[in-house]
Amino acid sequence: LASYLASHTLQMPTFPCHECSMTFNNMVLLKRHALSGTCEGHQKSLDESRKLLNREEYKFDFFNKGRPGSIEPGAWKTSGIDGGHHSPGGLGSLGVFFLNLKHDDGVIVFKEGTGQTPCDYFCSLLFFKMGVSCPQMRILSPQEHKDLLMTLKDVLFTAVGAADNLQEQRAQNAGGILMTFQPGFTLKDPRSSEMLRSPAGHVLLEDIGRIVALDMFVNNFDRSPFIWDHEGNANNLMFSIDCDNVHAIDNTTAAVNDSDGGGKLVVCQSYLKSNVCFAAAPFLVLPSPNTSPNTSSNTFCSISCASNFCAFCFVLVIYFLPFFSHPPPIARNFSVHR
C-alpha cells in the first residue's frame, strides 16, 4: 500500500496567472499576486485600462458643421476616421455611429446589423425608387466590417467609451451597414414650423404626404400616428437646411400580425380599411384655410390634405406588389447574428 501511494501521489490543483507564467496553490494566493503590482503582465493591463479611462473626448459639432461624406467602398479607408459620435437609439435600438472623416471629407453613418437590417435596406430602395429623399445604404462585407471595427478601436468619440461595445464578440458577429449622413433638423425643431410657412411649404407637405403614404403601404409605424395607436416619432422626419425637401429617416417595414387571433385575412382587411379611411378623410372634411401649422395636430392635418393618398397608394400597390412575391436578393442573403 505504501509503495502504491508513493507511486500515485495525488497532485494538488494549481491556479495559473493569466498575465504571466506563475502558478499558485489556491485562489487566495493568486488574488494577492494580482493585487500586489509585482506581476508585469497584470500591471500592463492596469495601465491600458487607465489609459482608456483617461482618453480625451472628441470635439466636433456633427449636426451643424458636418456634411455628407462618401460611403463608396474604400472611401473611409482612404480618408481615415478623425473622430466619432454615438447617438443612442430608442427602445430596442442600438443607435448609430456618426464618423467624421479626415481631410474634411465629410461624415458617414455606421449602424450595427440586426434582424431588421434586410427590412431597412429594402425600404431604403423602395423609398428612393418612389422619389423620397432618404439615406442611402451599403452593406459591409465581413472583411470591411472587421477592418472598420479595428479602426474604431483607436478613434476618439465625443463621449469616452461610446464605442467600446463594438469590440465585443456580439458586435463582431453582427455585421453592419454604412449610410449617408443627412444634416438638418427634425420635425420637433421650431425651425420646421417656419419652413412649413415658407413659400416652399406646400412642396414640403407633399414630401411628407408621400412619406406617410409609403409608411402606410409598408406598415412603418415608427414615424407618423395616423393609422397607428401612438403619438408618432417626429424625429424620423428631417428638414435639410440647404434645400427645400423632407428626408425620411429610419425607414423599415413590419408584418401585420394577428395578435388577437382573429385570422390573418381579418387583420389584413382591417389594416387596409384603416388606410382607405385615412386616405379618404381629407376629401370628406377639409380644414379651415386659416389653419396654422403651429402644433403637431395642425401640422399633421395639413399634411393629410397635401397628397392624393388614394391614387398614390393604388399606384404603389400595382407597381410594387411583385416585390412581395419575389423579395430582392439582399433580403434573402443578408446574414446577421441574432
C-alpha positions in Angstrom: 0.0 0.0 0.0 2.8 2.4 0.9 4.5 1.6 -2.4 1.3 2.2 -4.3 0.7 5.5 -2.6 4.2 6.6 -3.2 3.9 5.9 -7.0 0.5 7.5 -7.2 1.0 10.7 -5.3 -2.1 13.0 -5.7 -1.4 16.2 -7.5 -2.9 19.3 -5.9 -4.6 21.6 -8.4 -2.8 24.7 -9.3 -4.2 28.1 -10.4 -2.2 29.9 -13.2 -1.9 33.6 -13.6 -3.2 34.6 -17.0 -0.9 37.5 -17.2 2.4 35.7 -16.5 3.8 32.2 -16.2 3.4 31.8 -12.4 1.1 29.3 -10.7 -0.4 29.2 -7.2 -1.9 26.5 -4.9 -5.1 28.4 -4.2 -7.2 31.3 -5.4 -6.3 33.5 -2.4 -2.6 33.5 -3.3 -3.5 34.1 -7.0 -5.6 37.1 -6.0 -2.9 38.5 -3.7 -0.4 38.2 -6.6 -2.8 40.1 -8.9 -3.2 42.9 -6.5 0.4 43.2 -5.4 1.5 45.0 -8.5 4.5 42.7 -9.0 3.0 40.9 -12.0 4.3 42.7 -15.1 1.6 41.3 -17.3 -1.2 42.4 -14.9 0.4 45.8 -14.4 0.4 46.3 -18.2 -3.4 45.5 -18.3 -4.0 48.1 -15.5 -2.0 50.7 -17.4 -4.1 50.1 -20.5 -7.3 50.4 -18.6 -6.2 53.7 -17.0 -5.2 54.9 -20.5 -8.7 54.1 -21.8 -10.4 55.9 -18.9 -8.2 59.0 -19.4 -8.9 59.3 -23.1 -9.8 62.7 -24.4 -13.2 63.5 -25.8 -13.6 64.2 -29.5 -14.6 67.8 -30.2 -16.8 68.3 -33.4 -20.2 69.7 -34.0 -21.6 66.9 -36.2 -25.1 68.4 -36.7 -24.2 72.0 -37.5 -20.7 71.6 -39.2 -21.0 68.1 -40.6 -21.6 67.5 -44.3 -22.3 64.2 -46.2 -19.3 62.0 -47.0 -18.9 59.1 -49.4 -19.9 55.6 -48.5 -18.4 54.0 -51.6 -16.1 51.0 -50.9 -12.7 52.1 -49.8 -13.6 55.8 -49.3 -13.4 55.8 -45.5 -10.1 53.8 -45.6 -8.6 56.3 -48.0 -9.6 59.3 -45.9 -9.2 57.8 -42.4 -11.6 58.5 -39.5 -10.9 61.6 -37.4 -13.5 61.0 -34.7 -17.0 59.8 -33.9 -20.2 60.3 -32.1 -22.7 57.7 -30.8 -26.3 58.5 -31.0 -28.3 56.1 -28.8 -31.4 54.6 -30.3 -34.9 54.2 -28.8 -36.3 51.1 -27.1 -34.7 48.0 -28.7 -32.4 50.0 -30.9 -28.6 50.0 -30.8 -28.3 53.5 -32.2 -25.9 54.8 -34.9 -22.3 56.0 -35.0 -21.5 59.2 -36.8 -18.0 59.1 -38.2 -16.1 62.2 -39.2 -13.6 61.5 -42.0 -10.2 63.2 -42.1 -9.2 65.9 -44.6 -12.7 67.4 -44.3 -14.1 64.5 -46.4 -17.5 64.6 -44.7 -19.4 62.4 -42.2 -20.7 58.9 -42.7 -23.0 56.8 -40.5 -22.3 53.3 -39.3 -25.1 51.0 -37.9 -24.7 47.6 -36.5 -26.6 44.7 -38.2 -29.7 43.3 -36.7 -32.6 41.0 -37.7 -34.3 44.1 -39.0 -31.5 45.2 -41.4 -32.9 43.5 -44.5 -36.2 45.3 -44.0 -34.4 48.6 -43.6 -32.4 48.0 -46.7 -35.4 47.1 -48.7 -37.3 50.2 -47.6 -34.3 52.3 -48.5 -34.5 51.0 -52.1 -38.3 51.4 -52.2 -38.4 55.0 -50.8 -35.6 56.0 -53.2 -37.5 54.5 -56.1 -40.6 56.5 -55.2 -38.7 59.8 -55.2 -38.5 60.1 -51.4 -35.2 61.6 -50.1 -33.7 59.1 -47.6 -30.3 57.9 -46.5 -28.5 55.6 -49.0 -27.2 52.3 -47.6 -24.4 50.0 -48.3 -23.9 46.6 -46.6 -20.4 46.0 -45.4 -18.6 42.8 -46.4 -17.3 40.7 -43.5 -13.7 41.8 -44.1 -14.6 45.5 -44.4 -16.7 45.3 -41.2 -13.9 43.7 -39.4 -11.5 46.4 -40.6 -13.8 49.2 -39.6 -14.2 47.9 -36.0 -10.5 47.5 -35.7 -10.1 51.1 -36.8 -12.7 52.4 -34.4 -10.9 50.8 -31.5 -8.4 53.7 -31.6 -10.8 56.5 -32.7 -11.8 59.2 -30.2 -15.5 59.7 -29.6 -17.5 62.7 -28.2 -18.2 60.6 -25.1 -15.4 58.4 -23.6 -16.2 54.7 -24.1 -19.1 55.3 -26.5 -17.8 52.7 -29.0 -16.3 50.2 -26.6 -19.2 47.8 -27.1 -18.2 47.5 -30.8 -15.2 45.4 -29.6 -17.4 42.7 -28.1 -17.9 39.4 -29.8 -21.6 40.1 -30.4 -20.8 43.2 -32.4 -18.0 41.4 -34.2 -20.6 38.8 -35.5 -23.4 41.2 -36.1 -22.3 42.7 -39.4 -23.1 46.3 -40.3 -24.1 48.9 -42.8 -22.9 52.4 -43.9 -25.4 55.1 -44.5 -25.1 58.6 -46.0 -25.2 61.4 -43.4 -28.1 63.9 -43.7 -27.5 67.3 -41.9 -30.6 69.2 -40.8 -33.2 69.3 -38.1 -36.3 67.2 -37.3 -40.0 68.0 -37.2 -39.7 68.6 -33.5 -37.4 71.6 -34.1 -39.1 75.0 -34.0 -37.5 75.8 -37.4 -39.7 73.2 -39.1 -42.8 75.4 -38.4 -41.1 78.3 -40.2 -40.2 76.2 -43.2 -43.8 74.9 -43.4 -45.0 78.5 -43.5 -42.4 79.5 -46.2 -43.3 79.7 -49.9 -42.0 76.2 -50.3 -44.3 74.9 -47.6 -46.7 73.2 -50.0 -43.8 71.2 -51.5 -42.6 70.1 -48.1 -46.1 69.0 -47.2 -46.3 67.0 -50.4 -43.0 65.4 -49.5 -44.4 64.4 -46.0 -47.6 63.1 -47.7 -45.5 60.9 -49.9 -43.6 59.5 -46.9 -46.8 58.9 -45.0 -48.4 57.1 -47.9 -45.3 54.8 -48.1 -45.4 54.2 -44.4 -49.0 53.1 -44.6 -48.0 50.8 -47.5 -45.1 49.0 -45.7 -46.6 49.3 -42.2 -43.8 51.5 -40.9 -45.4 52.6 -37.6 -42.3 54.4 -36.1 -43.0 57.8 -37.6 -46.5 59.1 -38.0 -49.5 58.5 -35.8 -52.2 58.5 -38.5 -53.4 54.9 -38.6 -51.5 53.6 -35.6 -52.4 54.0 -32.0 -49.5 56.1 -30.7 -48.2 59.7 -30.8 -45.6 59.1 -33.6 -41.9 59.8 -33.8 -41.3 63.2 -35.3 -37.5 62.7 -35.1 -37.8 60.4 -38.2 -38.7 63.4 -40.4 -35.8 65.7 -41.2 -35.7 69.0 -42.9 -32.5 70.0 -44.7 -31.1 73.5 -44.3 -29.6 73.8 -47.8 -32.6 72.6 -49.9 -36.3 72.6 -49.7 -37.2 68.9 -49.2 -38.0 66.5 -46.3 -35.9 63.4 -45.6 -37.3 60.1 -44.3 -35.1 58.6 -41.5 -35.2 55.1 -40.1 -37.4 53.5 -42.8 -38.4 49.9 -42.2 -41.4 47.6 -42.6 -43.2 45.2 -40.2 -45.6 42.3 -40.7 -49.3 42.9 -39.9 -49.6 40.5 -37.0 -52.6 38.5 -35.9 -52.2 39.3 -32.2 -55.9 39.0 -31.4 -56.3 35.6 -33.1 -58.9 36.9 -35.5 -57.3 35.4 -38.5 -54.8 36.8 -41.0 -57.4 37.8 -43.5 -59.4 39.7 -41.0 -56.3 41.5 -39.8 -55.2 42.5 -43.3 -58.8 43.7 -44.2 -58.8 45.8 -41.0 -55.4 47.3 -41.9 -56.4 48.1 -45.4 -59.7 49.6 -44.2 -57.7 51.9 -41.9 -55.6 53.0 -44.9 -58.6 53.7 -47.0 -60.5 55.6 -44.3 -57.5 57.8 -43.7 -56.8 58.4 -47.4 -60.5 59.4 -47.9 -60.7 61.7 -44.9 -59.2 64.9 -46.5 -61.8 64.8 -49.3 -64.7 64.5 -46.8 -63.8 67.1 -44.2 -61.4 69.9 -45.2 -59.8 72.0 -42.5 -60.1 75.8 -42.4 -57.8 77.6 -44.8 -56.7 79.7 -41.8 -55.3 76.6 -40.1 -51.7 77.4 -39.0 -49.1 74.6 -38.6 -48.1 75.7 -35.2 -48.9 72.5 -33.4 -48.4 68.9 -34.3 -52.1 68.2 -34.8 -52.5 71.2 -37.2 -49.3 70.2 -39.0 -50.5 66.6 -39.5 -53.9 67.9 -40.5 -52.3 70.0 -43.3 -50.1 67.1 -44.2 -53.2 64.8 -44.7 -54.5 67.3 -47.3 -51.2 67.6 -49.1 -51.4 64.5 -51.3 -54.0 62.4 -53.0 -53.3 59.3 -50.9 -55.9 57.2 -52.6 -54.4 57.4 -56.1 -50.8 57.3 -54.7 -51.4 54.1 -52.6 -53.2 52.5 -55.6 -50.1 53.1 -57.8 -47.9 51.7 -55.0 -49.9 48.5 -54.8 -49.9 47.9 -58.5 -46.2 48.7 -59.0 -44.6 47.0 -56.0 -46.8 44.0 -55.4 -44.3 41.7 -57.3 -41.7 42.6 -54.6 -43.6 40.7 -52.0 -43.8 37.6 -54.2 -40.1 37.8 -55.2 -38.1 39.6 -52.4 -34.8 41.2 -53.5 -31.7 39.1 -53.1 -30.4 41.2 -50.2 -33.4 40.2 -48.1 -32.6 36.5 -48.6 -28.8 36.7 -48.4 -28.0 39.1 -45.6 -26.9 37.1 -42.6 -26.9 38.6 -39.1 -26.1 37.3 -35.6 -29.3 37.1 -33.6 
